[in-house]
Amino acid sequence: MAKETFTFQAEVSKLLDIVAHSLYSHKEIFLRELISNASDACDRLRYLSLTEPELIKSDPGFRITITADAKARTITVSDNGIGMGRDELTETLGTIARSGTQAFVEQMSQAKAKVKGKGENEAIDLIGQFGVGFYSSFMVADRVEVVTRRAGEEQAWLWTSDGRGEYTIEELAWPGRGTEVTLHLLKDEKEFVEPTRITNIVKTYSDHISIPIALTGKGDGEEKTLNTASALWTRDKKDISDDQYREFYHHVAHAFDDPWMRLHNRVEGVLAYTNLLFIPSTRPFDLFHPDRKTQVKLYVKRVFITDNCEELLPSYFRFMRGVVDSEDLPLNISREMFQHNPALAKIKKALTKRLIGELKKSAEKKPDDYAVFWDNFGAVLKEGLYED
Protein backbone atom coordinates (compact mmCIF):
# COMPACT_ATOMS: atom_id res chain seq x y z
CA MET A 1 0.00 0.00 0.00
CA ALA A 2 1.34 3.43 -0.94
CA LYS A 3 1.98 6.16 1.60
CA GLU A 4 -1.24 7.95 2.55
CA THR A 5 -1.44 11.56 3.70
CA PHE A 6 -4.07 12.68 6.20
CA THR A 7 -5.08 16.00 7.72
CA PHE A 8 -5.25 16.29 11.49
CA GLN A 9 -8.63 16.83 13.09
CA ALA A 10 -9.13 20.60 13.54
CA GLU A 11 -8.90 20.34 17.33
CA VAL A 12 -5.60 18.45 17.08
CA SER A 13 -4.14 21.10 14.77
CA LYS A 14 -5.04 23.81 17.28
CA LEU A 15 -3.54 21.77 20.07
CA LEU A 16 -0.31 21.18 18.13
CA ASP A 17 -0.01 24.87 17.34
CA ILE A 18 -0.18 25.67 21.05
CA VAL A 19 2.40 22.99 21.84
CA ALA A 20 4.82 23.99 19.08
CA HIS A 21 4.88 27.62 20.19
CA SER A 22 4.88 26.87 23.89
CA LEU A 23 7.24 28.41 26.43
CA TYR A 24 6.46 25.61 28.87
CA SER A 25 9.11 25.48 31.57
CA HIS A 26 9.19 21.70 32.03
CA LYS A 27 9.57 20.32 28.52
CA GLU A 28 11.02 17.08 29.87
CA ILE A 29 7.50 15.89 30.65
CA PHE A 30 7.26 14.66 27.03
CA LEU A 31 9.37 11.69 28.13
CA ARG A 32 7.13 10.99 31.10
CA GLU A 33 4.09 10.99 28.79
CA LEU A 34 5.69 8.61 26.27
CA ILE A 35 6.78 6.25 29.05
CA SER A 36 3.31 6.37 30.57
CA ASN A 37 1.75 5.46 27.21
CA ALA A 38 4.24 2.60 26.78
CA SER A 39 3.43 1.30 30.26
CA ASP A 40 -0.30 1.38 29.49
CA ALA A 41 0.31 -0.54 26.25
CA CYS A 42 2.17 -3.27 28.15
CA ASP A 43 -0.57 -3.44 30.79
CA ARG A 44 -3.23 -3.87 28.13
CA LEU A 45 -1.41 -6.70 26.39
CA ARG A 46 -0.67 -8.44 29.68
CA TYR A 47 -4.41 -8.43 30.42
CA LEU A 48 -5.32 -9.62 26.91
CA SER A 49 -2.76 -12.43 27.15
CA LEU A 50 -4.65 -13.96 30.07
CA THR A 51 -7.21 -15.22 27.57
CA GLU A 52 -4.96 -15.20 24.47
CA PRO A 53 -1.54 -16.42 25.71
CA GLU A 54 -0.30 -16.96 22.17
CA LEU A 55 -0.01 -13.17 21.76
CA ILE A 56 3.09 -13.03 23.98
CA LYS A 57 4.42 -16.57 23.54
CA SER A 58 7.47 -15.48 21.52
CA ASP A 59 8.28 -12.48 23.74
CA PRO A 60 6.70 -12.76 27.22
CA GLY A 61 8.88 -10.27 29.13
CA PHE A 62 7.44 -6.75 28.99
CA ARG A 63 9.89 -3.85 28.78
CA ILE A 64 10.31 -0.22 27.81
CA THR A 65 13.53 0.88 26.11
CA ILE A 66 14.87 4.40 25.60
CA THR A 67 17.48 4.75 22.86
CA ALA A 68 19.47 7.96 22.52
CA ASP A 69 21.45 8.84 19.40
CA ALA A 70 23.49 12.01 19.91
CA LYS A 71 24.81 12.05 16.35
CA ALA A 72 21.35 11.87 14.76
CA ARG A 73 19.85 13.97 17.58
CA THR A 74 17.04 11.47 18.17
CA ILE A 75 15.48 9.84 21.20
CA THR A 76 13.35 6.73 20.81
CA VAL A 77 10.93 5.21 23.32
CA SER A 78 9.89 1.66 22.46
CA ASP A 79 7.72 -0.96 24.13
CA ASN A 80 6.63 -4.51 23.37
CA GLY A 81 3.05 -3.90 24.43
CA ILE A 82 -0.17 -4.23 22.51
CA GLY A 83 0.75 -1.99 19.56
CA MET A 84 -1.64 -0.40 17.06
CA GLY A 85 -3.22 -1.26 13.74
CA ARG A 86 -3.76 1.24 10.92
CA ASP A 87 -7.19 2.42 12.06
CA GLU A 88 -5.99 2.78 15.65
CA LEU A 89 -3.12 4.98 14.47
CA THR A 90 -5.56 7.36 12.84
CA GLU A 91 -7.96 7.32 15.78
CA THR A 92 -5.25 7.67 18.42
CA LEU A 93 -2.75 10.04 16.79
CA GLY A 94 -4.88 11.91 14.25
CA THR A 95 -8.00 12.73 16.21
CA ILE A 96 -9.13 13.30 19.77
CA ALA A 97 -11.84 10.67 19.91
CA ARG A 98 -13.40 11.85 23.14
CA SER A 99 -16.51 13.63 24.21
CA GLY A 100 -16.00 17.20 25.34
CA THR A 101 -13.30 17.84 22.73
CA GLN A 102 -14.59 21.26 21.73
CA ALA A 103 -14.82 22.39 25.36
CA PHE A 104 -11.28 21.14 25.90
CA VAL A 105 -9.85 23.14 22.99
CA GLU A 106 -11.73 26.27 24.06
CA GLN A 107 -10.31 25.92 27.57
CA MET A 108 -6.81 25.52 26.13
CA SER A 109 -7.22 28.64 24.01
CA GLN A 110 -8.35 30.61 27.07
CA ALA A 111 -5.34 29.37 29.02
CA LYS A 112 -3.04 30.28 26.15
CA ALA A 113 -4.45 33.82 26.08
CA LYS A 114 -3.40 34.46 29.66
CA VAL A 115 -0.16 36.07 30.77
CA LYS A 116 2.67 34.72 28.66
CA GLY A 117 4.49 31.92 30.46
CA LYS A 118 1.82 31.21 33.06
CA GLY A 119 -0.78 30.70 30.35
CA GLU A 120 1.58 28.40 28.44
CA ASN A 121 2.02 26.19 31.49
CA GLU A 122 -1.71 26.00 32.10
CA ALA A 123 -2.38 25.02 28.47
CA ILE A 124 0.15 22.18 28.55
CA ASP A 125 -1.30 21.01 31.87
CA LEU A 126 -4.66 20.63 30.14
CA ILE A 127 -3.10 18.46 27.43
CA GLY A 128 -1.99 15.97 30.06
CA GLN A 129 -5.35 16.13 31.81
CA PHE A 130 -7.13 15.28 28.57
CA GLY A 131 -4.98 12.20 28.07
CA VAL A 132 -3.26 13.27 24.85
CA GLY A 133 0.23 13.69 26.26
CA PHE A 134 1.77 12.18 23.11
CA TYR A 135 1.44 15.57 21.44
CA SER A 136 3.82 17.11 24.00
CA SER A 137 6.55 15.49 21.87
CA PHE A 138 6.26 18.44 19.50
CA MET A 139 7.56 20.79 22.21
CA VAL A 140 11.03 19.33 21.62
CA ALA A 141 10.85 17.71 18.17
CA ASP A 142 10.27 18.92 14.62
CA ARG A 143 9.46 15.43 13.38
CA VAL A 144 7.98 12.40 15.11
CA GLU A 145 7.91 8.87 13.72
CA VAL A 146 5.84 6.04 15.17
CA VAL A 147 6.52 2.44 14.13
CA THR A 148 3.95 -0.02 15.44
CA ARG A 149 2.53 -3.49 15.01
CA ARG A 150 -0.44 -4.76 16.95
CA ALA A 151 0.05 -8.03 18.82
CA GLY A 152 -1.33 -10.90 16.73
CA GLU A 153 -1.26 -8.98 13.45
CA GLU A 154 1.20 -9.40 10.57
CA GLN A 155 1.37 -5.86 9.23
CA ALA A 156 3.44 -3.08 10.79
CA TRP A 157 2.89 0.63 10.14
CA LEU A 158 4.88 3.86 10.05
CA TRP A 159 3.20 7.11 11.16
CA THR A 160 5.13 10.34 10.49
CA SER A 161 4.39 14.00 11.15
CA ASP A 162 6.08 17.35 11.61
CA GLY A 163 3.08 18.57 13.59
CA ARG A 164 2.08 21.13 10.97
CA GLY A 165 -1.36 19.94 9.99
CA GLU A 166 -0.71 16.63 8.24
CA TYR A 167 0.59 13.15 8.92
CA THR A 168 1.37 10.12 6.77
CA ILE A 169 0.80 6.41 7.28
CA GLU A 170 2.48 3.65 5.28
CA GLU A 171 3.07 -0.07 5.51
CA LEU A 172 6.38 -1.20 6.93
CA ALA A 173 8.31 -4.45 7.22
CA TRP A 174 9.11 -4.54 10.94
CA PRO A 175 9.52 -7.72 12.99
CA GLY A 176 8.81 -6.18 16.38
CA ARG A 177 5.67 -6.12 18.47
CA GLY A 178 4.42 -2.98 20.14
CA THR A 179 5.31 0.63 19.43
CA GLU A 180 8.47 2.63 18.78
CA VAL A 181 8.28 6.43 18.96
CA THR A 182 11.25 8.38 17.58
CA LEU A 183 11.62 12.11 18.14
CA HIS A 184 13.89 14.13 15.84
CA LEU A 185 14.88 16.80 18.31
CA LEU A 186 15.08 20.52 17.66
CA LYS A 187 18.60 21.96 17.68
CA ASP A 188 18.06 23.62 21.06
CA GLU A 189 16.79 20.40 22.67
CA LYS A 190 19.86 18.18 22.29
CA GLU A 191 20.08 17.83 26.09
CA PHE A 192 17.48 15.08 25.79
CA VAL A 193 19.96 12.67 24.21
CA GLU A 194 22.36 12.96 27.14
CA PRO A 195 22.28 9.76 29.27
CA THR A 196 22.55 11.66 32.56
CA ARG A 197 19.63 13.92 31.66
CA ILE A 198 17.47 10.99 30.56
CA THR A 199 18.32 9.06 33.73
CA ASN A 200 17.37 12.00 35.93
CA ILE A 201 14.04 12.48 34.13
CA VAL A 202 13.11 8.81 34.51
CA LYS A 203 14.15 8.76 38.18
CA THR A 204 12.12 11.91 38.82
CA TYR A 205 8.94 11.16 36.89
CA SER A 206 8.76 7.43 36.13
CA ASP A 207 10.55 5.46 38.84
CA HIS A 208 7.23 3.99 39.98
CA ILE A 209 6.43 2.42 36.58
CA SER A 210 6.15 -1.33 37.16
CA ILE A 211 7.62 -2.20 33.73
CA PRO A 212 11.46 -2.13 33.54
CA ILE A 213 12.72 0.98 31.72
CA ALA A 214 16.13 0.52 30.10
CA LEU A 215 18.43 3.11 28.52
CA THR A 216 20.69 2.20 25.64
CA GLY A 217 22.91 4.16 23.29
CA LYS A 218 22.52 3.79 19.54
CA GLY A 219 24.64 0.85 18.43
CA ASP A 220 26.45 0.19 21.72
CA GLY A 221 24.15 -2.66 22.79
CA GLU A 222 24.56 -1.88 26.49
CA GLU A 223 21.39 -1.47 28.53
CA LYS A 224 20.98 0.12 31.93
CA THR A 225 17.74 -0.26 33.88
CA LEU A 226 16.71 3.13 35.23
CA ASN A 227 13.67 2.52 37.43
CA THR A 228 12.77 0.50 40.51
CA ALA A 229 10.15 -1.35 38.42
CA SER A 230 7.77 -2.26 41.23
CA ALA A 231 4.17 -1.17 41.67
CA LEU A 232 4.27 1.81 44.04
CA TRP A 233 1.09 0.86 45.89
CA THR A 234 2.63 -2.48 46.94
CA ARG A 235 5.43 -0.77 48.86
CA ASP A 236 5.27 0.15 52.54
CA LYS A 237 4.02 3.71 53.06
CA LYS A 238 7.05 4.62 55.13
CA ASP A 239 9.30 3.77 52.17
CA ILE A 240 7.50 6.13 49.77
CA SER A 241 8.37 9.83 49.67
CA ASP A 242 5.91 12.64 49.01
CA ASP A 243 7.64 13.24 45.67
CA GLN A 244 7.14 9.60 44.67
CA TYR A 245 3.47 9.77 45.58
CA ARG A 246 3.14 13.00 43.62
CA GLU A 247 4.75 11.59 40.47
CA PHE A 248 2.64 8.46 40.67
CA TYR A 249 -0.43 10.68 40.80
CA HIS A 250 0.80 12.56 37.74
CA HIS A 251 1.20 9.23 35.94
CA VAL A 252 -2.07 7.60 36.91
CA ALA A 253 -4.15 10.76 36.49
CA HIS A 254 -2.35 12.19 33.45
CA ALA A 255 -2.33 15.39 35.47
CA PHE A 256 0.12 18.14 36.30
CA ASP A 257 -1.40 19.53 39.48
CA ASP A 258 -0.54 18.16 42.92
CA PRO A 259 -3.06 15.92 44.70
CA TRP A 260 -5.21 17.59 47.34
CA MET A 261 -5.43 14.37 49.35
CA ARG A 262 -4.19 10.79 49.09
CA LEU A 263 -5.42 7.58 50.69
CA HIS A 264 -3.06 4.62 50.71
CA ASN A 265 -4.38 1.59 52.57
CA ARG A 266 -3.85 -2.14 52.62
CA VAL A 267 -6.94 -4.05 53.77
CA GLU A 268 -6.73 -7.65 54.94
CA GLY A 269 -9.44 -9.95 56.20
CA VAL A 270 -12.46 -11.39 54.43
CA LEU A 271 -11.41 -9.26 51.46
CA ALA A 272 -7.80 -8.35 50.72
CA TYR A 273 -7.02 -5.31 48.60
CA THR A 274 -4.81 -2.24 48.41
CA ASN A 275 -6.00 1.20 47.40
CA LEU A 276 -3.96 4.24 46.49
CA LEU A 277 -6.43 7.00 45.71
CA PHE A 278 -6.02 10.71 45.08
CA ILE A 279 -8.30 13.73 45.13
CA PRO A 280 -7.06 16.32 42.59
CA SER A 281 -6.42 19.89 43.64
CA THR A 282 -8.02 21.22 40.46
CA ARG A 283 -11.38 20.36 38.93
CA PRO A 284 -11.28 18.33 35.68
CA PHE A 285 -12.73 20.35 32.82
CA ASP A 286 -15.22 17.60 31.90
CA LEU A 287 -16.39 16.84 35.44
CA PHE A 288 -20.04 17.47 34.62
CA HIS A 289 -20.05 15.92 31.17
CA PRO A 290 -22.58 13.05 30.99
CA ASP A 291 -19.95 10.66 29.59
CA ARG A 292 -17.50 11.31 32.43
CA LYS A 293 -16.61 8.07 34.21
CA THR A 294 -14.85 7.18 37.43
CA GLN A 295 -11.16 7.03 36.53
CA VAL A 296 -9.80 4.54 39.02
CA LYS A 297 -7.76 1.67 37.63
CA LEU A 298 -8.54 -1.87 38.75
CA TYR A 299 -5.74 -4.40 39.18
CA VAL A 300 -5.94 -8.00 40.32
CA LYS A 301 -2.74 -9.31 41.93
CA ARG A 302 -0.76 -6.50 40.22
CA VAL A 303 -2.24 -7.35 36.80
CA PHE A 304 -4.04 -4.45 35.08
CA ILE A 305 -7.72 -5.14 34.38
CA THR A 306 -9.34 -1.84 33.36
CA ASP A 307 -8.84 1.94 33.36
CA ASN A 308 -12.23 2.96 34.67
CA CYS A 309 -14.06 0.46 36.83
CA GLU A 310 -17.32 2.25 37.59
CA GLU A 311 -18.21 -0.38 40.20
CA LEU A 312 -15.34 0.69 42.52
CA LEU A 313 -16.80 4.05 43.54
CA PRO A 314 -20.16 5.83 43.22
CA SER A 315 -20.47 8.36 40.40
CA TYR A 316 -20.32 11.30 42.80
CA PHE A 317 -16.67 10.34 43.41
CA ARG A 318 -15.88 10.41 39.69
CA PHE A 319 -13.16 13.00 40.28
CA MET A 320 -11.07 10.42 42.15
CA ARG A 321 -7.91 9.05 40.53
CA GLY A 322 -5.73 6.12 41.51
CA VAL A 323 -5.66 2.33 41.69
CA VAL A 324 -7.33 -0.50 43.56
CA ASP A 325 -5.52 -3.85 43.56
CA SER A 326 -7.58 -6.86 44.67
CA GLU A 327 -6.24 -10.20 45.86
CA ASP A 328 -9.62 -11.94 45.63
CA LEU A 329 -11.08 -11.19 42.21
CA PRO A 330 -10.41 -13.71 39.42
CA LEU A 331 -7.76 -12.64 36.92
CA ASN A 332 -10.12 -13.38 34.05
CA ILE A 333 -12.88 -11.10 35.34
CA SER A 334 -14.59 -9.33 32.46
CA ARG A 335 -16.20 -5.90 32.36
CA GLU A 336 -19.57 -7.65 32.03
CA MET A 337 -18.98 -9.39 35.38
CA PHE A 338 -18.27 -6.18 37.32
CA GLN A 339 -21.89 -5.34 38.09
CA HIS A 340 -22.65 -8.76 39.56
CA ASN A 341 -19.49 -9.36 41.58
CA PRO A 342 -20.12 -9.31 45.36
CA ALA A 343 -16.44 -8.68 46.17
CA LEU A 344 -16.43 -5.50 44.08
CA ALA A 345 -19.63 -4.35 45.79
CA LYS A 346 -18.01 -4.81 49.21
CA ILE A 347 -14.85 -2.96 48.14
CA LYS A 348 -17.01 -0.10 46.82
CA LYS A 349 -18.91 0.14 50.10
CA ALA A 350 -15.70 0.13 52.17
CA LEU A 351 -13.91 2.69 49.98
CA THR A 352 -16.92 5.02 49.98
CA LYS A 353 -17.16 4.88 53.76
CA ARG A 354 -13.43 5.55 54.15
CA LEU A 355 -13.46 8.47 51.73
CA ILE A 356 -16.43 10.13 53.41
CA GLY A 357 -14.72 9.64 56.77
CA GLU A 358 -11.50 11.27 55.57
CA LEU A 359 -13.41 14.21 54.10
CA LYS A 360 -15.25 14.72 57.40
CA LYS A 361 -11.91 14.78 59.25
CA SER A 362 -10.54 17.34 56.80
CA ALA A 363 -13.63 19.54 57.19
CA GLU A 364 -13.21 19.52 60.97
CA LYS A 365 -9.43 19.88 61.21
CA LYS A 366 -8.60 22.01 58.15
CA PRO A 367 -11.72 24.00 57.25
CA ASP A 368 -9.86 26.43 54.97
CA ASP A 369 -8.34 23.59 52.91
CA TYR A 370 -11.68 21.83 52.84
CA ALA A 371 -13.33 24.98 51.49
CA VAL A 372 -11.06 24.76 48.44
CA PHE A 373 -12.06 21.13 47.92
CA TRP A 374 -15.75 21.96 48.32
CA ASP A 375 -15.50 24.76 45.79
CA ASN A 376 -14.12 22.27 43.25
CA PHE A 377 -16.21 19.20 44.00
CA GLY A 378 -19.05 20.08 46.36
CA ALA A 379 -21.64 20.18 43.58
CA VAL A 380 -20.68 16.64 42.54
CA LEU A 381 -20.81 15.30 46.08
CA LYS A 382 -24.35 16.63 46.43
CA GLU A 383 -25.39 14.08 43.80
CA GLY A 384 -24.89 11.50 46.53
CA LEU A 385 -28.00 12.80 48.30
CA TYR A 386 -30.04 11.38 45.42
CA GLU A 387 -27.97 8.25 44.75
CA ASP A 388 -27.48 6.86 48.27
Legacy VTK file of the C-alpha trace (Angstrom):
# vtk DataFile Version 3.0
C-alpha trace
ASCII
DATASET POLYDATA
POINTS 388 float
0.000 0.000 0.000
1.342 3.430 -0.937
1.979 6.157 1.595
-1.236 7.951 2.550
-1.441 11.560 3.704
-4.066 12.683 6.200
-5.081 16.005 7.722
-5.250 16.288 11.489
-8.630 16.834 13.093
-9.135 20.597 13.535
-8.898 20.342 17.327
-5.601 18.450 17.077
-4.143 21.100 14.767
-5.040 23.814 17.277
-3.536 21.774 20.074
-0.307 21.179 18.126
-0.011 24.869 17.343
-0.181 25.667 21.049
2.405 22.987 21.843
4.821 23.987 19.075
4.876 27.620 20.195
4.885 26.874 23.891
7.237 28.411 26.429
6.463 25.613 28.874
9.114 25.482 31.574
9.189 21.704 32.027
9.574 20.319 28.522
11.022 17.083 29.872
7.505 15.886 30.646
7.260 14.665 27.031
9.365 11.688 28.126
7.128 10.993 31.096
4.091 10.990 28.794
5.690 8.613 26.268
6.782 6.247 29.052
3.305 6.366 30.570
1.750 5.457 27.207
4.243 2.603 26.785
3.433 1.301 30.257
-0.298 1.379 29.494
0.308 -0.541 26.252
2.169 -3.268 28.150
-0.570 -3.444 30.793
-3.229 -3.873 28.134
-1.407 -6.703 26.389
-0.673 -8.438 29.681
-4.407 -8.434 30.417
-5.316 -9.619 26.910
-2.762 -12.429 27.148
-4.652 -13.955 30.074
-7.212 -15.224 27.566
-4.960 -15.199 24.475
-1.541 -16.419 25.714
-0.296 -16.959 22.171
-0.008 -13.173 21.756
3.088 -13.027 23.979
4.419 -16.568 23.544
7.466 -15.479 21.522
8.278 -12.483 23.744
6.702 -12.755 27.222
8.878 -10.267 29.127
7.443 -6.751 28.988
9.891 -3.855 28.784
10.310 -0.217 27.810
13.526 0.883 26.110
14.872 4.397 25.601
17.481 4.749 22.856
19.473 7.962 22.522
21.450 8.845 19.402
23.487 12.008 19.908
24.811 12.052 16.345
21.350 11.870 14.761
19.852 13.970 17.584
17.040 11.471 18.170
15.483 9.844 21.196
13.348 6.726 20.810
10.927 5.214 23.321
9.893 1.660 22.464
7.723 -0.962 24.131
6.634 -4.508 23.371
3.054 -3.901 24.428
-0.174 -4.231 22.511
0.749 -1.985 19.559
-1.638 -0.401 17.064
-3.216 -1.259 13.743
-3.756 1.240 10.919
-7.190 2.416 12.063
-5.990 2.783 15.655
-3.116 4.980 14.473
-5.563 7.357 12.836
-7.959 7.322 15.781
-5.249 7.669 18.423
-2.754 10.037 16.791
-4.879 11.910 14.255
-7.998 12.735 16.213
-9.126 13.303 19.766
-11.838 10.672 19.907
-13.402 11.845 23.140
-16.515 13.631 24.211
-16.005 17.199 25.338
-13.303 17.841 22.726
-14.594 21.260 21.730
-14.821 22.393 25.357
-11.278 21.140 25.898
-9.849 23.135 22.987
-11.725 26.268 24.064
-10.312 25.925 27.566
-6.810 25.520 26.128
-7.223 28.643 24.013
-8.349 30.609 27.070
-5.344 29.373 29.019
-3.036 30.283 26.149
-4.449 33.817 26.076
-3.396 34.461 29.665
-0.158 36.069 30.774
2.667 34.716 28.665
4.491 31.923 30.462
1.820 31.208 33.056
-0.776 30.700 30.354
1.581 28.400 28.443
2.020 26.185 31.490
-1.711 25.998 32.101
-2.382 25.024 28.473
0.150 22.184 28.554
-1.299 21.009 31.865
-4.658 20.629 30.139
-3.099 18.459 27.432
-1.990 15.974 30.057
-5.354 16.127 31.810
-7.135 15.280 28.571
-4.976 12.201 28.066
-3.256 13.272 24.852
0.232 13.690 26.259
1.772 12.181 23.115
1.439 15.574 21.441
3.817 17.110 24.000
6.552 15.490 21.865
6.259 18.444 19.499
7.564 20.790 22.210
11.032 19.334 21.617
10.853 17.708 18.165
10.272 18.925 14.616
9.457 15.428 13.383
7.980 12.403 15.114
7.913 8.868 13.721
5.838 6.040 15.172
6.518 2.444 14.127
3.952 -0.018 15.441
2.531 -3.488 15.006
-0.436 -4.762 16.953
0.045 -8.034 18.817
-1.334 -10.898 16.734
-1.261 -8.984 13.445
1.199 -9.401 10.567
1.371 -5.857 9.226
3.443 -3.078 10.785
2.888 0.626 10.137
4.882 3.859 10.055
3.198 7.105 11.161
5.126 10.337 10.491
4.390 14.000 11.146
6.081 17.350 11.608
3.076 18.566 13.589
2.075 21.134 10.975
-1.363 19.938 9.992
-0.711 16.633 8.243
0.586 13.146 8.924
1.368 10.123 6.774
0.803 6.407 7.278
2.477 3.652 5.279
3.074 -0.074 5.508
6.384 -1.195 6.935
8.310 -4.449 7.217
9.111 -4.538 10.943
9.518 -7.718 12.990
8.811 -6.182 16.375
5.671 -6.117 18.470
4.418 -2.981 20.144
5.312 0.629 19.426
8.470 2.630 18.782
8.279 6.431 18.964
11.249 8.380 17.580
11.624 12.114 18.139
13.889 14.134 15.840
14.876 16.800 18.314
15.078 20.520 17.659
18.598 21.956 17.683
18.059 23.617 21.059
16.789 20.402 22.669
19.861 18.177 22.294
20.084 17.832 26.091
17.479 15.081 25.788
19.961 12.670 24.208
22.357 12.960 27.144
22.282 9.764 29.274
22.548 11.662 32.563
19.630 13.925 31.658
17.467 10.985 30.563
18.317 9.059 33.727
17.367 12.002 35.932
14.043 12.476 34.130
13.114 8.807 34.512
14.148 8.760 38.176
12.118 11.905 38.823
8.941 11.157 36.886
8.760 7.430 36.132
10.554 5.459 38.835
7.226 3.987 39.979
6.430 2.420 36.579
6.153 -1.333 37.158
7.617 -2.197 33.726
11.460 -2.129 33.538
12.723 0.981 31.722
16.133 0.522 30.099
18.431 3.106 28.519
20.687 2.195 25.638
22.911 4.160 23.290
22.520 3.790 19.535
24.641 0.854 18.431
26.449 0.194 21.719
24.151 -2.661 22.787
24.555 -1.883 26.487
21.393 -1.469 28.528
20.981 0.116 31.929
17.737 -0.264 33.883
16.710 3.133 35.233
13.667 2.516 37.427
12.774 0.505 40.514
10.152 -1.352 38.422
7.771 -2.261 41.234
4.169 -1.166 41.667
4.268 1.815 44.042
1.091 0.855 45.887
2.628 -2.482 46.944
5.429 -0.765 48.862
5.265 0.152 52.536
4.020 3.712 53.058
7.053 4.618 55.133
9.295 3.770 52.165
7.503 6.134 49.772
8.370 9.826 49.667
5.909 12.640 49.011
7.643 13.239 45.674
7.144 9.601 44.671
3.470 9.766 45.575
3.142 12.997 43.620
4.750 11.593 40.472
2.638 8.460 40.670
-0.432 10.682 40.800
0.799 12.560 37.739
1.198 9.230 35.938
-2.065 7.598 36.906
-4.155 10.761 36.493
-2.352 12.189 33.452
-2.334 15.390 35.473
0.115 18.141 36.299
-1.404 19.529 39.480
-0.541 18.157 42.916
-3.059 15.925 44.696
-5.212 17.595 47.338
-5.430 14.367 49.350
-4.190 10.790 49.091
-5.419 7.584 50.686
-3.061 4.615 50.711
-4.379 1.592 52.574
-3.852 -2.140 52.623
-6.941 -4.048 53.770
-6.727 -7.648 54.944
-9.443 -9.950 56.195
-12.463 -11.391 54.434
-11.406 -9.257 51.465
-7.798 -8.346 50.724
-7.022 -5.310 48.596
-4.812 -2.241 48.407
-5.996 1.199 47.403
-3.956 4.241 46.486
-6.431 6.996 45.710
-6.022 10.712 45.083
-8.298 13.728 45.129
-7.057 16.316 42.589
-6.416 19.888 43.641
-8.023 21.220 40.459
-11.383 20.359 38.934
-11.277 18.329 35.676
-12.725 20.348 32.815
-15.221 17.599 31.896
-16.392 16.838 35.438
-20.043 17.474 34.620
-20.046 15.917 31.172
-22.576 13.046 30.994
-19.951 10.657 29.592
-17.503 11.309 32.426
-16.614 8.066 34.210
-14.855 7.180 37.427
-11.165 7.030 36.531
-9.801 4.539 39.024
-7.758 1.667 37.630
-8.545 -1.872 38.746
-5.744 -4.402 39.181
-5.943 -8.003 40.321
-2.745 -9.309 41.930
-0.762 -6.502 40.223
-2.236 -7.345 36.799
-4.036 -4.453 35.083
-7.718 -5.136 34.375
-9.335 -1.840 33.364
-8.839 1.935 33.358
-12.229 2.957 34.667
-14.059 0.457 36.830
-17.320 2.248 37.593
-18.206 -0.375 40.205
-15.344 0.685 42.516
-16.797 4.055 43.542
-20.161 5.828 43.220
-20.468 8.358 40.397
-20.316 11.305 42.797
-16.672 10.341 43.406
-15.876 10.409 39.686
-13.158 12.998 40.276
-11.071 10.421 42.151
-7.908 9.045 40.531
-5.733 6.116 41.512
-5.662 2.334 41.691
-7.326 -0.499 43.564
-5.517 -3.847 43.562
-7.581 -6.857 44.668
-6.243 -10.199 45.858
-9.623 -11.944 45.626
-11.077 -11.189 42.208
-10.413 -13.707 39.418
-7.757 -12.644 36.917
-10.115 -13.380 34.051
-12.878 -11.096 35.344
-14.588 -9.328 32.458
-16.201 -5.903 32.362
-19.573 -7.651 32.033
-18.981 -9.387 35.382
-18.269 -6.181 37.318
-21.891 -5.343 38.092
-22.652 -8.760 39.564
-19.487 -9.359 41.580
-20.121 -9.312 45.362
-16.444 -8.685 46.173
-16.433 -5.503 44.081
-19.632 -4.351 45.788
-18.007 -4.810 49.209
-14.855 -2.962 48.137
-17.005 -0.102 46.820
-18.912 0.143 50.100
-15.705 0.125 52.172
-13.913 2.694 49.979
-16.916 5.022 49.977
-17.156 4.878 53.765
-13.428 5.551 54.153
-13.462 8.469 51.726
-16.426 10.131 53.411
-14.724 9.636 56.775
-11.502 11.271 55.570
-13.405 14.206 54.103
-15.248 14.722 57.402
-11.906 14.784 59.251
-10.545 17.340 56.803
-13.632 19.544 57.187
-13.212 19.522 60.971
-9.429 19.881 61.214
-8.598 22.013 58.153
-11.719 23.996 57.246
-9.857 26.429 54.966
-8.342 23.593 52.908
-11.678 21.833 52.836
-13.329 24.979 51.493
-11.059 24.759 48.436
-12.058 21.126 47.921
-15.749 21.962 48.322
-15.499 24.762 45.792
-14.119 22.273 43.252
-16.208 19.196 43.999
-19.054 20.082 46.356
-21.639 20.185 43.576
-20.675 16.642 42.536
-20.809 15.299 46.079
-24.353 16.629 46.428
-25.391 14.082 43.804
-24.890 11.499 46.532
-28.002 12.796 48.295
-30.038 11.381 45.423
-27.975 8.252 44.754
-27.478 6.856 48.267
LINES 1 389
388 0 1 2 3 4 5 6 7 8 9 10 11 12 13 14 15 16 17 18 19 20 21 22 23 24 25 26 27 28 29 30 31 32 33 34 35 36 37 38 39 40 41 42 43 44 45 46 47 48 49 50 51 52 53 54 55 56 57 58 59 60 61 62 63 64 65 66 67 68 69 70 71 72 73 74 75 76 77 78 79 80 81 82 83 84 85 86 87 88 89 90 91 92 93 94 95 96 97 98 99 100 101 102 103 104 105 106 107 108 109 110 111 112 113 114 115 116 117 118 119 120 121 122 123 124 125 126 127 128 129 130 131 132 133 134 135 136 137 138 139 140 141 142 143 144 145 146 147 148 149 150 151 152 153 154 155 156 157 158 159 160 161 162 163 164 165 166 167 168 169 170 171 172 173 174 175 176 177 178 179 180 181 182 183 184 185 186 187 188 189 190 191 192 193 194 195 196 197 198 199 200 201 202 203 204 205 206 207 208 209 210 211 212 213 214 215 216 217 218 219 220 221 222 223 224 225 226 227 228 229 230 231 232 233 234 235 236 237 238 239 240 241 242 243 244 245 246 247 248 249 250 251 252 253 254 255 256 257 258 259 260 261 262 263 264 265 266 267 268 269 270 271 272 273 274 275 276 277 278 279 280 281 282 283 284 285 286 287 288 289 290 291 292 293 294 295 296 297 298 299 300 301 302 303 304 305 306 307 308 309 310 311 312 313 314 315 316 317 318 319 320 321 322 323 324 325 326 327 328 329 330 331 332 333 334 335 336 337 338 339 340 341 342 343 344 345 346 347 348 349 350 351 352 353 354 355 356 357 358 359 360 361 362 363 364 365 366 367 368 369 370 371 372 373 374 375 376 377 378 379 380 381 382 383 384 385 386 387
